[in-house]
C-alpha cells in the first residue's frame, strides 16, 4: 500500500542515515568507549588510508632517470679534480647546489689536512752495452680525444706521500710485491737491500707493496701495470683496457685519515703533528717510489737478468721471460714531493625524520678523483644525485622519512679516506649513539654483475631489495638474478678492507654498513682514461646501470629509514662468526691454544639471536592485533638493541699494533689493506706465531682469542637486552 501524504517516505533531500544525536548526548558515552572509538579511527587511518612505506618504495623505484645520472656524470668529469685543488672545489659546489635545489638543508664541512703533490720526478734505465733510456712518465692522449686539453691539468703520475729522494741502483723483480714475494726472493738468495724493487700492480694495496719493499731493505720502488692484468684486450679508446702509456696513480699511505691528526679529528685549532713527524710515521712509505706504465715496466723487465722467475711470476702470452735480478739493469729514480696542508670540503645534506629524527640512516660517496673520475668515484656521485632527485619527488607526493636520512659527499678519499674519517672522528659520540646504518657507494658502475659487501645483519635486507630492482641489462630479470649470474664467491664480501669510506663507520665505531657496485674491477682504474667517454662506451652506454645502483641504494635507505621495526637479521652474523671460527681452528692446528672461549661466546650469541627473533615475532603480532597498545616502547628498545649490537664488536684498545681499527670481527689484512679479514687480531697473531714459533707468540694468539670472545659476549648481551 503506498504511503500516505506526510508518512515515512524518504524525501529526496533527507539523509538516508539516521540523524545524529544532539551534541550533549555524546557526553553520556562512557569515556572508555570514546577512547576505543578514537583508537579505531586512528588504526583504520594508519592501516588503510595513510600510504604504507611500501607504497613510497615502489614509487621511488618508478622514478629512475638515466638522463639525470648521465647529465650529472658529464658535469662532474669535465676536468681532473684531485683533492685540495680549485677544480675539486668547483665539483663540491656543484654537488652542494644540486642537493640544495631540492630544498634539503645542505652545508660544507671543511677540514685542513695534509695532502701530497709531486714537484719533480724522473726515471731512467741503463745497462752495460746499452744506451740509457729516459722515461717520459706521461700518459698519452689519443686522436680526437675530447678531453685532451683538460688532460694537461691532471696531476703528474706519482704515489702520494712517497719519500723525496734520489736512488741509482740495480733493479730486482718482486712479482706483486707481497710479503711472501719478498720472502721468496730472500729464500732464493736475491739481495734486495739497497736495490730498486720493481713490482706489478694487483693482489695487494700499493702502499703495502712499497712498505714491503722498504721492510725488505729496498732503497726505492717502482710499480707498473702488467699487460697480463690490465691489457688483455683492445686498449682504450678502441676497447676497455689500459693503453700502453696508462699509469695507475694513487696513495701509498697505509694510515687512515689526516696524517697530522692520527686517532682524532682535524678540527679547527686542534693538536697536530708537524709535517715532519707525520711523514716519519711507520704508515708512510718511507722510500721514494713511482708508478709507471706497462710499456715502461716491460722495458725495465727486459734488462733484468739473474734466475728465471717462477711460472706464476711470469707475464701473459707472448711476454719475454721475467727474471729476478738483481741487475744488470740500473734504475736512476728521483722523486720530490710537496706535502702541504690543504682545505678539503665534505658536502652534508639532511632530510629530517618525522617520528625518530634522532636516528640516522647515512648514505655516502666520495667526490675527489686522481684524474677525471668517470668511474671512480663520480659514477657513484651521479647515482647519489639521481637518488636525491627521487627523494625530492617523493616529498612532493607527501613522503617524509620516519628516521633522518643524511647524504654525504666526501672529499680526499683517494689520499687516505680523509674526509669521511675526519667527520666520523669529530662526530664519533653522536654517530655511535644514533646511527642505524651507513650505506656506501664508491665506484657505482664499472661493468657487469652486482657486487655487494655488508656487515652480516644486512644480508637479508640486501637480498630482498635486490629482488625488487630491475636488472639493468635484462628487463625480464631482477638485480638479484644478475647477482646470482655473477657467480661471486662468497656471495657477500665483508667490510674489513680499507678500500673506501665505510672504513671509519664499520672499523672505527662499529656501525652496520653496506658497500655496493655494478661491476668489480676495470683496467683504466686511477689513470687518465677513467673519463666520461670510457663510461659511455664501455661502462654503461645507456646509463641504466647507474639507475639500478641508485634504485637499490635508495630502496635499502628507505626500508631502514621508514620501517618501524629495523629490518636486521642477526642469524646471518651468527653463521659468519661460526664459519670464521672454523677457519681459525684449521690454522691453529698443532699450536698450544684453545678455541673454547671463542666457541662458547658464539653459542651465547646464537642464543641471543633466537631470543631477539622470538621478540620480533611477538612484536609483529602486536602490530597486527593489539593496535600498538603497549608496543611503541618495545619497538624503540628492540631497535636500539639491533642497532647497537654492531658497536659491541668494537674494543677501545683496537687491534694490537693498529689501535685505530676498533672492530675485532672485521678489519684489514695486516699485509694487504684492501683485503678483508675475519678476526683480524687473531690472524695477525697467527702470522707472527708461525714466523717466530715461540711460546710468547702462541700466548699472544690465545690472548687474541680471549679478546674476540669477550666482544662477542658483549654483543650477545646487547642483542638479548639484559644485564648479567
C-alpha distance (Angstrom), angle and dihedral (degrees) to the residues before:
residue distance angle dihedral
X1 . . .
X2 3.79 . .
X3 3.77 115.2 .
X4 3.74 120.0 -99.1
X5 3.77 122.9 -114.2
X6 3.74 110.0 -76.8
X7 3.82 92.6 18.8
X8 3.82 127.1 127.0
X9 3.83 99.8 -71.4
X10 3.81 107.6 133.8
X11 3.76 115.0 -109.7
X12 3.82 118.7 -128.2
X13 3.78 87.8 -115.9
X14 3.78 98.7 40.9
X15 3.79 118.8 101.8
X16 3.80 116.3 -103.4
X17 3.84 91.1 -142.8
X18 3.80 123.0 66.1
X19 3.78 114.7 -86.4
X20 3.78 114.0 -98.9
X21 3.76 117.1 -98.0
X22 3.81 117.4 -105.0
X23 3.82 112.6 -78.9
X24 3.79 93.1 -111.2
X25 3.82 90.1 60.2
X26 3.75 90.3 69.9
X27 3.74 89.2 65.0
X28 3.77 89.4 65.7
X29 3.86 91.9 60.8
X30 3.77 114.1 104.6
X31 3.83 111.3 -101.7
X32 3.82 90.7 -126.1
X33 3.80 89.2 56.6
X34 3.79 90.2 53.8
X35 3.79 91.0 49.4
X36 3.79 91.4 48.9
X37 3.80 91.3 49.3
X38 3.79 92.2 49.8
X39 3.80 90.9 48.1
X40 3.79 90.2 50.9
X41 3.79 92.2 50.9
X42 3.81 91.4 48.7
X43 3.81 91.7 46.8
X44 3.80 91.8 47.6
X45 3.81 91.0 49.9
X46 3.78 93.4 48.3
X47 3.78 94.4 44.5
X48 3.78 101.4 40.2
X49 3.81 112.0 14.4
X50 3.84 109.0 34.9
X51 3.80 112.9 73.2
X52 3.79 111.6 -102.9
X53 3.82 118.8 -128.0
X54 3.80 88.2 -105.7
X55 3.82 89.9 61.8
X56 3.80 91.7 60.0
X57 3.80 91.6 42.2
X58 3.80 90.4 56.3
X59 3.79 90.9 44.8
X60 3.81 90.3 50.2
X61 3.80 91.1 54.7
X62 3.81 91.4 51.4
X63 3.81 93.7 55.7
X64 3.82 100.4 66.3
X65 3.79 118.2 132.5
X66 3.79 124.2 -168.4
X67 3.82 88.9 -170.2
X68 3.81 90.4 60.3
X69 3.80 93.1 49.9
X70 3.82 92.4 46.4
X71 3.81 92.9 49.0
X72 3.80 92.1 51.0
X73 3.80 93.0 47.7
X74 3.80 92.6 49.3
X75 3.82 91.1 50.4
X76 3.81 94.0 47.0
X77 3.82 95.4 49.4
X78 3.80 102.1 49.3
X79 3.80 92.3 108.7
X80 3.80 137.9 15.3
X81 3.80 107.5 -92.1
X82 3.77 115.0 -171.3
X83 3.80 116.4 177.0
X84 3.79 117.4 -81.2
X85 3.82 95.6 26.9
X86 3.78 131.2 112.6
X87 3.80 90.2 -116.1
X88 3.79 89.8 59.4
X89 3.81 90.9 48.1
X90 3.80 87.5 56.8
X91 3.79 91.4 53.3
X92 3.82 88.8 49.4
X93 3.80 89.4 54.4
X94 3.80 90.1 48.3
X95 3.81 92.1 53.9
X96 3.80 92.5 44.2
X97 3.80 92.6 50.5
X98 3.81 92.7 46.3
X99 3.80 91.9 53.3
X100 3.81 94.6 41.1
X101 3.81 90.4 51.7
X102 3.82 87.1 70.8
X103 3.81 90.3 57.0
X104 3.80 91.4 -108.8
X105 3.82 109.9 145.9
X106 3.81 101.7 -109.6
X107 3.79 132.6 -179.4
X108 3.78 144.6 167.5
X109 3.80 119.7 -113.4
X110 3.83 105.7 -162.8
X111 3.80 127.3 -164.6
X112 3.79 132.1 -173.0
X113 3.81 106.9 -133.9
X114 3.80 141.7 162.3
X115 3.81 112.5 -94.4
X116 3.80 130.2 173.7
X117 3.81 131.3 -136.5
X118 3.81 132.9 175.9
X119 3.80 119.7 -107.5
X120 3.81 102.4 172.9
X121 3.81 133.5 2.3
X122 3.76 133.9 174.4
X123 3.78 136.2 164.5
X124 3.81 128.8 -178.5
X125 3.78 133.6 174.6
X126 3.78 127.6 -146.8
X127 3.79 136.2 171.2
X128 3.82 134.3 174.1
X129 3.78 111.2 -76.5
X130 3.80 94.6 10.9
X131 3.76 134.3 97.7
X132 3.78 115.1 -109.1
X133 3.79 116.4 -102.2
X134 3.79 119.7 -142.8
X135 3.80 110.5 -156.3
X136 3.81 116.9 -138.5
X137 3.84 93.7 -146.2
X138 3.81 90.0 -152.9
X139 3.79 132.9 124.7
X140 3.80 111.7 -131.4
X141 3.78 123.5 -131.9
X142 3.82 119.2 -141.4
X143 3.82 133.7 -124.2
X144 3.77 109.8 -77.7
X145 3.80 94.1 14.2
X146 3.84 104.1 159.7
X147 3.81 89.4 -156.1
X148 3.81 96.7 49.8
X149 3.81 93.9 110.0
X150 3.80 93.8 45.3
X151 3.81 90.3 48.1
X152 3.79 89.3 73.6
X153 3.83 87.1 69.0
X154 3.81 92.7 59.7
X155 3.78 116.8 112.2
X156 3.83 110.2 -102.5
X157 3.79 114.8 -101.7
X158 3.82 109.9 -80.4
X159 3.79 146.0 129.3
X160 3.77 111.3 -108.6
X161 3.81 116.8 -119.2
X162 3.84 93.7 11.2
X163 3.79 111.2 152.1
X164 3.78 117.3 -98.7
X165 3.78 115.7 -117.2
X166 3.79 148.8 98.5
X167 3.80 126.2 -101.3
X168 3.81 130.8 179.7
X169 3.79 112.2 -174.6
X170 3.77 146.3 122.7
X171 3.79 118.3 -71.5
X172 3.81 125.1 -117.3
X173 3.81 122.3 -165.2
X174 3.83 111.1 -130.9
X175 3.82 103.4 177.3
X176 3.85 107.5 -138.9
X177 3.79 93.1 -11.4
X178 3.80 94.2 -115.7
X179 3.78 122.1 154.4
X180 3.80 88.9 -108.6
X181 3.81 90.8 51.4
X182 3.80 91.8 56.8
X183 3.81 89.4 44.1
X184 3.81 88.4 54.9
X185 3.81 91.2 51.7
X186 3.80 90.0 51.3
X187 3.81 90.8 49.3
X188 3.82 89.8 51.8
X189 3.79 90.9 51.1
X190 3.81 94.6 -112.4
X191 3.79 107.5 152.8
X192 3.82 111.1 -136.8
X193 3.81 96.5 171.6
X194 3.79 111.9 118.8
X195 3.82 92.3 -1.1
X196 3.81 132.6 116.0
X197 3.80 108.7 -105.9
X198 3.82 113.1 -143.6
X199 3.80 113.8 -159.7
X200 3.77 136.0 165.8
X201 3.80 126.3 -122.9
X202 3.78 118.7 -104.6
X203 3.81 140.8 70.2
X204 3.83 96.5 46.4
X205 3.81 140.8 35.0
X206 3.81 113.7 -80.3
X207 3.81 90.4 -124.4
X208 3.80 88.8 59.4
X209 3.81 90.2 50.9
X210 3.80 91.8 55.6
X211 3.79 93.4 41.7
X212 3.80 92.1 49.5
X213 3.80 89.4 50.4
X214 3.80 90.1 50.0
X215 3.80 92.6 48.2
X216 3.81 89.6 50.3
X217 3.81 88.8 56.6
X218 3.82 99.7 -102.4
X219 3.80 116.1 154.9
X220 3.82 94.2 -147.3
X221 3.78 141.4 -4.3
X222 3.79 136.5 -136.0
X223 3.82 121.0 -165.6
X224 3.79 120.7 -165.6
X225 3.83 137.0 -178.3
X226 3.80 107.3 -112.5
X227 3.80 116.2 -143.9
X228 3.82 88.9 -131.4
X229 3.81 89.9 67.1
X230 3.81 104.6 26.2
X231 3.81 109.3 23.3
X232 3.80 105.8 45.0
X233 3.82 94.1 133.0
X234 3.79 143.6 6.9
X235 3.77 112.6 -18.6
X236 3.79 123.7 -124.6
X237 3.04 129.3 -56.7
X238 3.82 90.0 30.2
X239 3.79 92.8 38.9
X240 3.81 139.9 3.8
X241 3.82 97.1 -96.9
X242 3.80 129.8 104.9
X243 3.83 115.4 -85.9
X244 3.84 117.3 -124.8
X245 3.82 93.0 -100.0
X246 3.82 95.2 42.7
X247 3.79 116.0 125.6
X248 3.79 130.2 -165.7
X249 3.80 107.2 -138.4
X250 3.79 124.3 -172.4
X251 3.77 148.9 127.0
X252 3.80 123.6 -56.5
X253 3.83 95.3 -167.4
X254 3.82 112.6 116.5
X255 3.80 95.1 -162.7
X256 3.80 129.1 90.6
X257 3.80 124.7 -119.6
X258 3.79 131.1 -5.1
X259 3.83 108.1 -9.6
X260 3.82 91.0 -141.8
X261 3.82 93.2 57.7
X262 3.82 107.4 42.6
X263 3.84 111.3 -179.1
X264 3.81 94.3 2.5
X265 3.80 138.4 68.7
X266 3.78 124.2 -87.7
X267 3.79 92.8 -128.2
X268 3.78 126.0 155.6
X269 3.78 112.7 -71.0
X270 3.81 93.5 5.6
X271 3.79 127.1 149.7
X272 3.81 111.5 -89.8
X273 3.75 141.3 -174.7
X274 3.77 114.0 -122.3
X275 3.79 116.0 -105.3
X276 3.81 89.0 -108.5
X277 3.81 91.0 52.3
X278 3.81 91.7 47.6
X279 3.81 92.2 49.4
X280 3.81 90.2 50.2
X281 3.82 91.6 59.4
X282 3.79 116.7 120.5
X283 3.82 87.9 -123.9
X284 3.81 89.6 65.6
X285 3.83 118.9 90.1
X286 3.79 92.0 -114.1
X287 3.83 94.8 -161.7
X288 3.81 133.7 66.3
X289 3.81 112.5 -90.7
X290 3.80 138.5 172.9
X291 3.81 136.3 -170.8
X292 3.81 115.9 -134.8
X293 3.78 137.8 -174.6
X294 3.77 127.3 -94.9
X295 3.79 89.1 -108.6
X296 3.81 92.2 55.6
X297 3.78 92.7 42.1
X298 3.80 90.9 54.1
X299 3.80 90.9 50.5
X300 3.81 90.1 54.1
X301 3.81 94.5 46.3
X302 3.79 92.0 52.0
X303 3.81 89.4 63.1
X304 3.82 97.5 45.8
X305 3.80 111.7 101.4
X306 3.78 133.8 -179.2
X307 3.78 126.7 85.9
X308 3.79 120.2 -6.7
X309 3.80 110.7 -100.5
X310 3.83 120.1 -117.4
X311 3.78 118.8 -84.1
X312 3.81 94.3 -103.1
X313 3.82 88.7 53.7
X314 3.80 92.3 57.9
X315 3.79 128.0 101.5
X316 3.77 129.6 -114.8
X317 3.79 129.7 -70.1
X318 3.80 111.8 -49.4
X319 3.80 95.0 16.5
X320 3.82 117.3 131.5
X321 3.79 117.7 -107.2
X322 3.81 111.9 -79.2
X323 3.80 114.8 -134.2
X324 3.78 130.5 -163.7
X325 3.81 102.2 -129.2
X326 2.93 142.2 162.9
X327 3.79 94.2 -146.9
X328 2.90 150.5 -82.6
X329 3.80 78.2 168.8
X330 3.79 110.6 80.0
X331 3.79 120.4 -157.8
X332 3.77 120.7 -155.7
X333 3.81 106.1 -160.6
X334 3.77 129.1 -179.9
X335 3.77 125.9 179.2
X336 3.79 126.6 172.3
X337 3.79 116.9 -179.3
X338 3.77 135.2 -172.2
X339 3.79 112.7 -136.8
X340 3.78 106.1 -169.0
X341 3.78 141.8 159.4
X342 3.81 111.6 -103.8
X343 3.80 136.8 172.1
X344 3.78 119.5 -110.5
X345 3.82 126.7 -172.8
X346 3.78 129.2 -144.8
X347 3.80 115.9 -164.7
X348 3.83 114.3 -140.3
X349 3.82 122.7 -170.8
X350 3.81 124.8 -178.7
X351 3.81 135.1 -157.6
X352 3.79 103.8 -171.6
X353 3.79 118.1 -135.7
X354 3.78 120.6 -121.9
X355 3.82 104.7 -145.8
X356 3.82 101.4 19.7
X357 3.80 108.1 23.5
X358 3.81 89.4 159.8
X359 3.81 92.4 65.7
X360 3.81 116.4 81.6
X361 3.79 133.4 -152.6
X362 3.81 105.1 -171.4
X363 3.81 126.2 -159.7
X364 3.80 118.1 -167.6
X365 3.80 141.9 -175.7
X366 3.79 130.9 159.1
X367 3.80 124.1 -124.9
X368 3.83 108.0 -165.4
X369 3.81 117.6 97.9
X370 3.79 135.5 -172.2
X371 3.80 88.7 -130.5
X372 3.83 130.1 -12.7
X373 3.80 96.8 -28.4
X374 3.80 98.7 -142.7
X375 3.80 91.1 157.1
X376 3.78 104.1 6.2
X377 2.98 107.5 77.0
X378 3.77 113.4 -28.0
X379 3.78 97.6 68.1
X380 3.80 81.9 66.7
X381 3.81 92.5 45.4
X382 3.81 90.3 51.7
X383 3.81 89.9 50.2
X384 3.82 90.5 49.8
X385 3.80 92.2 52.4
X386 3.81 91.8 46.0
X387 3.81 88.4 50.6
X388 3.82 90.4 49.9
X389 3.80 90.1 53.4
X390 3.80 89.4 55.6
X391 3.80 92.9 48.7
X392 3.80 88.3 52.0
X393 3.80 89.6 52.3
X394 3.81 89.4 50.6
X395 3.79 90.1 53.6
X396 3.79 89.3 55.2
X397 3.81 87.4 55.2
X398 3.80 91.9 54.8
X399 3.81 101.5 -91.9
X400 3.75 122.0 143.7
X401 3.80 121.2 168.8
X402 3.76 120.3 -113.6
X403 3.81 89.4 -138.7
X404 3.81 129.0 33.5
X405 3.80 117.6 -88.9
X406 3.82 116.4 -152.6
X407 3.81 119.8 -167.1
X408 3.81 114.0 -159.8
X409 3.78 129.3 -169.6
X410 3.79 108.0 -166.6
X411 3.80 130.1 -150.9
X412 3.83 131.7 -148.3
X413 3.80 94.0 17.8
X414 3.78 89.9 140.2
X415 3.79 92.8 62.0
X416 3.82 99.2 51.0
X417 3.82 109.8 -39.6
X418 3.79 83.3 -81.9
X419 3.82 105.7 157.6
X420 3.80 96.0 49.4
X421 3.79 93.8 40.2
X422 3.80 94.6 52.2
X423 3.82 91.1 48.0
X424 3.81 92.3 49.3
X425 3.80 92.3 46.3
X426 3.81 91.4 48.9
X427 3.82 93.7 47.5
X428 3.80 97.5 32.6
X429 3.82 98.6 128.5
X430 3.81 95.8 46.5
X431 3.78 93.8 44.0
X432 3.79 93.7 46.3
X433 3.80 92.1 52.5
X434 3.81 99.5 40.3
X435 3.81 113.1 27.0
X436 3.80 117.7 106.7
X437 3.80 96.1 -174.8
X438 3.80 144.7 -26.0
X439 3.83 118.5 -131.8
X440 3.80 114.7 -163.0
X441 3.79 131.1 -169.0
X442 3.80 117.8 176.4
X443 3.81 112.7 160.7
X444 3.80 97.8 14.0
X445 3.80 96.9 -173.6
X446 3.80 133.1 19.5
X447 3.79 103.8 137.8
X448 3.79 143.3 -43.2
X449 3.80 131.7 -24.7
X450 3.81 132.6 45.2
X451 3.81 116.2 -97.7
X452 3.81 116.4 -174.7
X453 3.78 126.4 177.0
X454 3.80 122.8 -169.1
X455 3.75 149.3 153.2
X456 3.82 102.4 -95.3
X457 3.82 101.1 -108.9
X458 3.83 87.1 68.4
X459 3.82 95.7 52.0
X460 3.79 94.4 95.2
X461 3.80 93.3 47.1
X462 3.80 91.2 52.5
X463 3.80 91.7 49.8
X464 3.80 92.0 50.1
X465 3.80 93.6 45.6
X466 3.81 93.6 47.8
X467 3.82 89.1 57.5
X468 3.82 89.8 59.9
X469 3.82 96.9 51.5
X470 3.79 121.8 80.8
X471 3.78 119.5 -117.4
X472 3.82 102.3 -110.5
X473 3.81 90.7 -144.5
X474 3.82 97.8 46.0
X475 3.79 122.3 33.5
X476 3.81 92.9 -159.4
X477 3.81 93.9 58.8
X478 3.78 137.9 59.2
X479 3.78 131.9 -123.1
X480 3.80 85.9 -104.3
X481 3.82 89.1 61.2
X482 3.82 89.9 50.5
X483 3.79 88.7 49.5
X484 3.79 92.5 52.2
X485 3.82 91.1 46.3
X486 3.81 89.7 54.8
X487 3.82 88.9 72.0
X488 3.78 90.3 -144.2
X489 3.77 115.3 177.5
X490 2.91 118.6 -131.7
X491 3.80 95.9 27.8
X492 3.81 90.7 -136.7
X493 3.76 125.2 37.8
X494 3.79 115.4 -148.0
X495 3.78 128.2 -126.0
X496 3.77 100.7 -119.8
X497 3.79 97.8 108.4
X498 3.78 123.6 87.2
X499 3.79 96.2 -126.5
X500 3.80 100.8 120.8
X501 3.80 149.4 0.4
X502 3.81 96.7 -65.6
X503 3.81 86.9 78.5
X504 3.81 98.3 87.0
X505 3.79 92.2 43.4
X506 3.81 97.3 49.8
X507 3.77 106.2 24.5
X508 3.80 99.6 35.5
X509 3.82 105.7 36.6
X510 3.81 105.1 9.1
X511 3.80 106.5 -115.5
X512 3.84 119.9 163.0
X513 3.80 105.0 -107.6
X514 3.79 147.1 -178.7
X515 3.80 133.3 -158.4
X516 3.81 122.1 -175.5
X517 3.78 145.5 168.3
X518 3.77 143.5 166.6
X519 3.78 104.4 -118.5
X520 3.77 124.8 18.1
X521 3.82 114.9 -143.5
X522 3.79 132.4 13.2
X523 3.78 131.1 -172.3
X524 3.82 102.0 -128.1
X525 3.83 93.1 55.8
X526 3.82 113.2 153.6
X527 3.80 91.9 -3.5
X528 3.80 134.2 117.8
X529 3.80 89.3 -99.0
X530 3.81 96.8 64.5
X531 3.80 92.2 102.8
X532 3.80 142.6 123.1
X533 3.80 92.1 -84.0
X534 3.82 92.1 57.0
X535 3.80 90.0 50.3
X536 3.81 93.7 45.6
X537 3.81 93.1 48.9
X538 3.80 103.8 35.1
X539 3.79 114.6 3.4
X540 3.81 103.7 51.1
X541 3.81 115.2 -17.9
X542 3.83 93.9 179.0
X543 3.84 95.5 33.7
X544 3.79 89.3 -128.9
X545 3.80 91.0 125.6
X546 3.80 89.3 58.8
X547 3.80 88.2 53.9
X548 3.81 91.1 50.4
X549 3.82 92.6 51.6
X550 3.81 91.1 48.2
X551 3.81 88.7 48.3
X552 3.79 98.2 54.3
X553 3.81 92.2 37.3
X554 3.79 91.0 53.6
X555 3.80 94.7 39.8
X556 3.80 92.3 54.9
X557 3.82 88.9 46.9
X558 3.81 91.9 50.7
X559 3.78 93.2 49.8
X560 3.80 91.4 49.5
X561 3.79 93.4 44.9
X562 3.82 100.7 40.3
X563 3.79 109.5 32.6
X564 3.78 113.1 93.6
X565 3.80 93.7 -139.8
X566 3.79 113.4 46.3
X567 3.83 111.1 -113.3
X568 3.81 95.9 -127.5
X569 3.79 123.7 139.1
X570 3.80 115.8 -167.3
X571 3.80 95.2 -176.2
X572 3.82 85.9 85.3
X573 3.80 89.0 55.3
X574 3.80 92.6 51.3
X575 3.81 90.3 52.7
X576 3.81 90.3 49.1
X577 3.79 92.5 51.2
X578 3.80 90.3 49.9
X579 3.80 93.5 48.8
X580 3.79 90.5 48.7
X581 3.79 91.0 51.5
X582 3.81 90.3 52.5
X583 3.80 89.1 54.3
X584 3.80 91.8 50.2
X585 3.81 90.3 48.0
X586 3.81 90.5 59.1
X587 3.80 92.4 49.0
X588 3.81 97.0 51.0
X589 3.80 96.4 49.8
X590 3.79 107.2 135.6
X591 3.80 93.6 18.9
X592 3.82 119.6 116.0
X593 3.81 93.3 -118.1
X594 3.81 134.9 112.0
X595 3.80 126.0 -137.9
X596 3.80 91.8 -167.2
X597 3.85 94.3 107.2
X598 3.80 90.4 52.4
X599 3.81 94.2 48.1
X600 3.83 92.0 47.0
X601 3.80 92.5 50.9
X602 3.80 91.8 49.9
X603 3.81 89.9 52.6
X604 3.81 88.7 53.1
X605 3.77 89.6 50.3
X606 3.80 91.0 49.8
X607 3.84 89.5 53.0
X608 3.80 89.9 51.1
X609 3.81 89.7 51.4
X610 3.82 90.7 53.7
X611 3.80 90.5 48.7
X612 3.79 95.1 50.8
X613 3.80 91.8 44.1
X614 3.82 89.0 55.0
X615 3.81 90.5 49.3
X616 3.79 91.8 48.9
X617 3.79 91.0 52.1
X618 3.81 90.8 51.1
X619 3.80 91.0 46.6
X620 3.78 92.7 53.0
X621 3.81 89.1 50.0
X622 3.80 87.7 50.9
X623 3.79 89.7 53.6
X624 3.79 92.5 54.2
X625 3.80 101.2 41.8
X626 3.79 111.7 19.1
X627 3.81 102.4 50.7
X628 3.81 88.6 -123.0
X629 3.79 87.5 -72.7
X630 3.81 94.4 158.6
X631 3.78 98.1 2.9
X632 3.84 110.5 93.7
X633 3.81 95.6 75.1
X634 3.80 89.5 44.8
X635 3.80 90.1 52.0
X636 3.79 92.2 52.6
X637 3.79 91.5 47.2
X638 3.78 95.9 50.2
X639 3.81 92.9 42.9
X640 3.80 90.0 53.0
X641 3.78 90.3 52.1
X642 3.80 92.4 48.2
X643 3.81 89.8 48.8
X644 3.81 98.0 43.9
X645 3.81 99.8 44.9
X646 3.81 90.9 84.1
X647 3.82 89.7 55.4
X648 3.80 89.5 58.6
X649 3.81 90.5 64.3
X650 3.82 88.4 68.1
X651 3.79 125.7 84.9
X652 3.78 126.1 -157.3
X653 3.82 95.5 -127.3
X654 3.81 92.7 50.9
X655 3.79 126.0 -157.4
X656 3.81 115.4 -19.0
X657 3.79 107.0 -92.3
X658 3.82 91.0 2.4
X659 3.83 103.9 67.9
X660 3.83 97.2 166.7
X661 3.81 88.6 68.6
X662 3.81 102.6 76.8
X663 3.82 99.8 168.5
X664 3.81 110.9 96.5
X665 3.81 95.8 -169.7
X666 3.82 99.9 51.1
X667 3.79 129.5 27.5
X668 3.81 142.0 127.4
X669 3.77 121.1 -69.3
X670 3.79 109.8 -101.2
X671 3.82 92.9 -119.7
X672 3.83 99.4 32.6
X673 3.77 119.3 46.7
X674 3.83 89.9 -167.4
X675 3.81 93.1 55.2
X676 3.81 119.8 92.5
X677 3.79 114.3 -140.4
X678 3.80 127.5 -166.8
X679 3.82 110.4 -139.0
X680 3.83 91.2 7.5
X681 3.80 94.7 -178.8
X682 3.80 91.7 55.0
X683 3.80 89.4 45.9
X684 3.81 91.3 52.1
X685 3.80 91.1 50.4
X686 3.82 93.3 47.2
X687 3.80 91.2 52.2
X688 3.81 90.4 51.5
X689 3.81 92.4 46.0
X690 3.79 93.1 51.7
X691 3.78 90.7 48.8
X692 3.82 97.1 47.0
X693 3.83 102.8 24.7
X694 3.82 94.7 -156.1
X695 3.81 131.6 142.1
X696 3.81 88.9 -118.9
X697 3.80 92.0 56.6
X698 3.82 91.3 49.2
X699 3.80 89.2 51.4
X700 3.82 88.4 51.8
X701 3.82 88.9 56.4
X702 3.82 90.0 51.5
X703 3.79 90.3 48.5
X704 3.81 91.4 53.3
X705 3.81 90.5 49.4
X706 3.80 89.4 55.1
X707 3.82 91.5 47.8
X708 3.79 92.0 53.3
X709 3.80 91.8 45.3
X710 3.80 89.8 54.1
X711 3.80 94.9 54.0
X712 3.81 91.4 46.5
X713 3.80 88.8 52.7
X714 3.80 89.2 49.9
X715 3.79 90.5 50.5
X716 3.81 90.1 50.5
X717 3.81 90.7 53.1
X718 3.81 92.1 49.7
X719 3.80 93.3 47.6
X720 3.80 92.8 47.0
X721 3.79 90.5 48.8
X722 3.77 98.2 -135.3
X723 3.78 143.4 111.6
X724 3.78 126.1 -126.6
